[in-house]
Amino acid sequence: MNDAPRTGDPTAGTATALSGAVPAKRWLYVIPVAAIMYMLAYLDRNNVSVVLPYMHGDLDLSNADKGLAGGIFFLGYVFLQIPAAVLAQRWSARKTVLILMVAWGLSAVLSGLVQSRAQFYAARFVLGFFEGGVWPAVLILLASWFPLRERARANALWMACLPLSSVLMAPLSGWMLDHASWRWVLVLQGVPPLLWALVWWFAVSDQPAQARWISPAEADHLARALAADEAAKPATGGGSYLGAVRQRSVLVLIGVYFFWITGFYGFSLWLPAVIKELTHNGSATEVGLLTAVPFTVALVVMIGNAVWSDRTGRRRQAVAIPLVVGIAALLLGQAVHGAVPRMLLLCVTAAAVYAPYGPFWAIPGQLLRFEVVAVAMGLINALGNLGGFAGPYLVGWLTDVTGTSLTGFAVLAGFLAVAVILVTLGLRPGPARPGGGSAGIPSDEVNSPSSSVS
């Protein structure tokens, strides 16, 4: 929503006066603390991708076993999505995340103490179980701090922790592997979330009105902006959870996320192994440093795409176009030879699969009212992230069966293609309602860019 004053609105003058004083501090307090928190979560989720090529048969893992170890995390990830989202909305996002942070930190430490494949699978499952509720809980928190016209940027800046985690932690993990066993790497990397939980507790508030560092006038301005966003949303779903999740748009978003995330994690979790091959079995430190390069490119593109999405309101295009580029790069990467061309294509692919994050997660908040969006986002994330199991396992299994990663990455490109078709054709703007608005997905013609999904 735009904050321009409207004729006949007695608060218009106040809103205009405050528009220049919209609290910049929330970008400095809320986003960094949440980003570092989830960066640690992403580290404990993805460090296995760096560790697996250097386990040297400790647990006697085949490529399919490694894919299962990477993917089984997402089977556990499903269970707390909706419960944590509801708790965050009805109780406290701050407290919900705190509890989950401590639980996943302990689980991450225990994953370094396993003695068998079965124990390793179980540890990864439990880690996913506790991390699963964090994502929707933080999205609910951000929805209480950032109006819709800022939502894609807020989401992207927070979600920038995903590539940033790999940029910073892949080299660190590689260096640690050169100086310690994989077990110690997993144990030590499980400790930071336990420490950051203290920072989270004292720095984060559920609502602007509860934060000590924001003025009452600024908090009131945000409250009114968020209330205006809610008033402008369609009433489809009757305010019920079931009505919300049965909406066609929500079902389409689940499909888009599943097929996109299958390709996303199938690529991300096998990237260090591909780079190790390109370096002809280079050291863990070398592989870690090179792994950081594609994620650095992804970080820049991800934020740039979110800014473009917020400015234009073109959410569908901001999701579909990068994925089309990713499909092309994935396929070309299997056809070209030479370390430098393949590395360049890995960078393009990484940027393409990360770029849709901010715009995609701005869509549910524009379609659904706050009282039901928690469950919808939890369901989208829960079912969509099953692709995080399918992708890594498919690549590992197909590599074992065919003797090459070509087949696996071609299948991932196919999954991304389905995501493009769904977001392009399944989220088309609906017909306009009399008096404004649309029956389906809002369109640019009837809404401002800040509240449209074009």
WOLINFEN-V627076 format. One record per residue. N is the residue number from 0. RES is the residue in one small letter. PHI is phi as a letter, one per 20 degrees, with the letter a starting at -180 (* if undefined). OMEGA is omega in radians with two decimals (999 if undefined). Layout:
# WOLINFEN-V627076
n=<N,N>
res=<RES,RES>
phi=<PHI,PHI>
omega=<OMEGA,OMEGA>
This chain:
# WOLINFEN-V627076
n=<0,1,2,3,4,5,6,7,8,9,10,11,12,13,14,15,16,17,18,19,20,21,22,23,24,25,26,27,28,29,30,31,32,33,34,35,36,37,38,39,40,41,42,43,44,45,46,47,48,49,50,51,52,53,54,55,56,57,58,59,60,61,62,63,64,65,66,67,68,69,70,71,72,73,74,75,76,77,78,79,80,81,82,83,84,85,86,87,88,89,90,91,92,93,94,95,96,97,98,99,100,101,102,103,104,105,106,107,108,109,110,111,112,113,114,115,116,117,118,119,120,121,122,123,124,125,126,127,128,129,130,131,132,133,134,135,136,137,138,139,140,141,142,143,144,145,146,147,148,149,150,151,152,153,154,155,156,157,158,159,160,161,162,163,164,165,166,167,168,169,170,171,172,173,174,175,176,177,178,179,180,181,182,183,184,185,186,187,188,189,190,191,192,193,194,195,196,197,198,199,200,201,202,203,204,205,206,207,208,209,210,211,212,213,214,215,216,217,218,219,220,221,222,223,224,225,226,227,228,229,230,231,232,233,234,235,236,237,238,239,240,241,242,243,244,245,246,247,248,249,250,251,252,253,254,255,256,257,258,259,260,261,262,263,264,265,266,267,268,269,270,271,272,273,274,275,276,277,278,279,280,281,282,283,284,285,286,287,288,289,290,291,292,293,294,295,296,297,298,299,300,301,302,303,304,305,306,307,308,309,310,311,312,313,314,315,316,317,318,319,320,321,322,323,324,325,326,327,328,329,330,331,332,333,334,335,336,337,338,339,340,341,342,343,344,345,346,347,348,349,350,351,352,353,354,355,356,357,358,359,360,361,362,363,364,365,366,367,368,369,370,371,372,373,374,375,376,377,378,379,380,381,382,383,384,385,386,387,388,389,390,391,392,393,394,395,396,397,398,399,400,401,402,403,404,405,406,407,408,409,410,411,412,413,414,415,416,417,418,419,420,421,422,423,424,425,426,427,428,429,430,431,432,433,434,435,436,437,438,439,440,441,442,443,444,445,446,447,448,449,450,451,452,453>
res=<m,n,d,a,p,r,t,g,d,p,t,a,g,t,a,t,a,l,s,g,a,v,p,a,k,r,w,l,y,v,i,p,v,a,a,i,m,y,m,l,a,y,l,d,r,n,n,v,s,v,v,l,p,y,m,h,g,d,l,d,l,s,n,a,d,k,g,l,a,g,g,i,f,f,l,g,y,v,f,l,q,i,p,a,a,v,l,a,q,r,w,s,a,r,k,t,v,l,i,l,m,v,a,w,g,l,s,a,v,l,s,g,l,v,q,s,r,a,q,f,y,a,a,r,f,v,l,g,f,f,e,g,g,v,w,p,a,v,l,i,l,l,a,s,w,f,p,l,r,e,r,a,r,a,n,a,l,w,m,a,c,l,p,l,s,s,v,l,m,a,p,l,s,g,w,m,l,d,h,a,s,w,r,w,v,l,v,l,q,g,v,p,p,l,l,w,a,l,v,w,w,f,a,v,s,d,q,p,a,q,a,r,w,i,s,p,a,e,a,d,h,l,a,r,a,l,a,a,d,e,a,a,k,p,a,t,g,g,g,s,y,l,g,a,v,r,q,r,s,v,l,v,l,i,g,v,y,f,f,w,i,t,g,f,y,g,f,s,l,w,l,p,a,v,i,k,e,l,t,h,n,g,s,a,t,e,v,g,l,l,t,a,v,p,f,t,v,a,l,v,v,m,i,g,n,a,v,w,s,d,r,t,g,r,r,r,q,a,v,a,i,p,l,v,v,g,i,a,a,l,l,l,g,q,a,v,h,g,a,v,p,r,m,l,l,l,c,v,t,a,a,a,v,y,a,p,y,g,p,f,w,a,i,p,g,q,l,l,r,f,e,v,v,a,v,a,m,g,l,i,n,a,l,g,n,l,g,g,f,a,g,p,y,l,v,g,w,l,t,d,v,t,g,t,s,l,t,g,f,a,v,l,a,g,f,l,a,v,a,v,i,l,v,t,l,g,l,r,p,g,p,a,r,p,g,g,g,s,a,g,i,p,s,d,e,v,n,s,p,s,s,s,v,s>
phi=<*,e,e,f,f,d,g,n,e,f,e,f,f,f,f,f,f,e,g,e,d,g,f,f,f,f,f,e,e,f,f,f,f,f,f,f,g,f,f,f,f,f,f,f,f,d,f,f,f,e,f,g,f,c,e,l,m,g,d,l,d,f,f,f,f,f,f,f,f,f,e,f,g,e,f,f,f,f,f,e,g,f,g,f,f,f,f,f,f,e,d,a,f,f,f,f,f,g,f,f,f,f,f,f,f,f,f,f,f,f,f,e,d,f,c,b,g,f,f,f,f,f,f,f,f,f,g,f,g,f,f,g,e,f,g,f,f,f,f,f,f,f,f,e,d,c,f,g,f,d,f,f,f,f,f,f,f,f,f,f,f,f,f,f,g,f,f,e,e,f,f,f,f,f,f,f,f,f,c,b,f,f,f,f,f,f,f,f,f,e,f,g,f,f,f,f,g,f,f,g,f,e,d,d,c,f,c,g,f,e,e,f,e,d,f,g,f,f,f,f,g,f,g,f,f,f,f,f,g,f,f,e,f,f,e,g,o,m,m,e,f,f,f,f,f,e,f,g,f,f,f,f,f,f,f,g,f,f,f,f,f,g,f,f,f,g,f,f,f,d,g,g,f,f,f,g,f,f,e,l,m,f,f,f,f,f,f,f,f,f,f,f,f,g,f,f,f,f,g,f,f,f,f,f,f,f,f,f,f,f,f,d,m,e,f,f,f,f,e,f,f,g,f,f,f,f,g,f,f,g,f,f,f,e,e,e,c,o,f,f,g,f,f,f,f,f,f,f,f,g,f,f,e,e,g,f,g,f,f,f,e,e,f,g,f,e,e,c,f,g,f,c,f,f,f,f,f,f,f,g,f,f,f,f,f,f,f,f,e,f,f,g,f,g,f,f,f,f,f,f,f,e,m,b,e,g,f,f,f,f,f,f,f,f,f,f,f,f,f,f,f,f,f,f,e,e,d,f,g,e,f,f,e,g,n,o,n,c,f,d,f,g,d,f,f,d,c,f,g,f,c,d,c,e>
omega=<3.02,-3.11,3.14,-3.11,3.11,-3.14,3.10,3.13,-3.06,-3.14,-3.05,-3.13,3.11,3.14,3.14,-3.13,-3.09,-3.02,3.10,-3.10,3.07,-2.91,3.08,-3.09,-3.11,3.06,-3.11,-3.12,-3.00,-3.03,-3.10,-3.12,3.12,-3.12,3.13,3.10,-3.07,3.03,3.09,3.08,-3.12,3.06,-3.11,3.07,-2.94,3.13,3.12,-3.13,3.09,-3.07,-3.00,-3.14,-3.07,3.11,2.98,3.01,-3.13,3.14,3.08,-3.07,2.99,3.09,3.10,3.10,3.12,3.07,3.10,3.12,3.10,-3.03,-3.06,3.01,-3.01,2.99,3.06,-3.07,-3.04,-2.80,-3.05,-3.09,-3.09,3.10,-3.13,3.11,3.13,3.10,-3.14,-3.10,-3.01,-3.09,-3.09,3.05,-3.13,-3.12,3.13,-3.14,3.13,-3.13,-3.12,3.14,3.13,-3.11,-3.12,3.09,3.10,3.12,3.13,3.09,-3.11,-3.11,3.09,-3.08,-3.07,-3.09,-3.12,3.10,-3.12,3.12,3.13,3.08,-3.12,-3.14,3.12,3.11,-3.12,3.08,3.10,3.14,-3.09,3.11,-2.99,-3.08,-3.03,-3.06,-3.13,3.14,3.13,3.07,3.07,3.11,-3.13,3.12,3.10,-3.07,-3.02,3.08,-3.05,-3.09,3.10,-2.91,-3.13,3.11,3.12,3.11,-3.08,3.12,3.05,-3.09,3.02,3.08,-3.11,3.07,-3.13,3.09,3.14,3.11,-3.07,-2.94,3.10,3.05,3.12,3.13,3.11,3.12,3.13,3.14,3.09,-3.08,-3.13,3.13,3.13,3.13,-3.14,3.10,-3.13,-3.13,-3.08,-3.12,3.04,-3.09,-3.08,3.11,3.13,3.12,-3.11,3.10,3.12,3.12,-3.14,-3.05,-3.05,-3.03,-2.98,3.03,-3.13,-3.07,3.09,-3.10,-3.11,-3.08,-3.13,-3.01,-3.13,-3.11,3.09,-3.14,3.13,3.11,3.12,3.11,3.13,3.13,-3.13,3.11,3.13,3.10,3.10,3.07,-3.12,-3.10,-3.09,-3.09,3.07,-3.11,-3.10,3.11,3.06,3.10,-3.13,3.10,-3.11,3.12,-3.13,-3.03,3.10,3.08,-3.13,-3.10,3.13,3.12,3.10,3.13,3.07,3.12,3.12,-3.07,-3.14,-3.06,3.07,-3.07,3.04,3.09,-3.10,-3.07,3.04,3.08,-2.98,-3.05,3.09,-3.11,3.13,3.12,3.11,3.14,3.07,3.09,-3.14,-3.13,-3.10,3.11,3.10,-3.13,3.14,3.12,3.13,3.14,3.12,3.13,3.14,3.10,-3.13,-3.06,3.12,-3.12,3.04,3.07,-3.13,-3.13,-3.11,-3.09,-3.13,-3.14,3.12,3.12,3.12,3.10,3.11,-3.14,3.12,-3.10,-3.05,-3.05,-3.09,-3.09,-3.09,-3.14,-3.14,3.04,-2.98,-3.05,3.10,-3.13,3.06,3.09,3.12,3.11,-3.13,-3.11,3.10,-3.10,3.11,-3.13,3.11,-3.09,-3.09,3.12,-3.11,-3.05,-3.07,3.09,-3.14,3.11,3.11,3.14,3.03,3.10,3.13,-3.14,3.14,3.13,-3.07,-3.08,3.07,-2.99,-3.06,-2.97,-3.08,3.13,-3.10,-3.06,2.97,-3.05,-3.10,-3.13,3.10,-3.08,-2.98,3.10,-3.01,-3.06,3.14,-3.05,-3.14,-3.13,-3.14,-3.14,3.08,3.14,3.10,-3.10,-3.11,-3.08,3.13,-3.08,2.96,3.02,3.07,3.00,-3.05,-3.04,-3.13,-3.11,3.12,-3.13,-3.14,-3.11,-3.14,3.07,3.09,-3.05,-3.03,-3.12,3.13,3.11,-3.09,-3.09,-3.12,-3.10,3.04,3.09,3.10,3.09,3.08,3.09,3.11,3.13,3.10,3.10,3.13,-3.13,-3.11,-3.09,-3.12,-3.07,-3.06,-3.12,3.08,3.09,3.14,3.13,-3.09,3.04,3.03,3.10,3.09,-3.11,-3.12,-3.11,-3.13,3.09,3.11,-3.13,3.13,-3.07,-3.06,3.14,3.02,3.14,-3.08,-3.11,-3.10,3.03,-3.02,999>
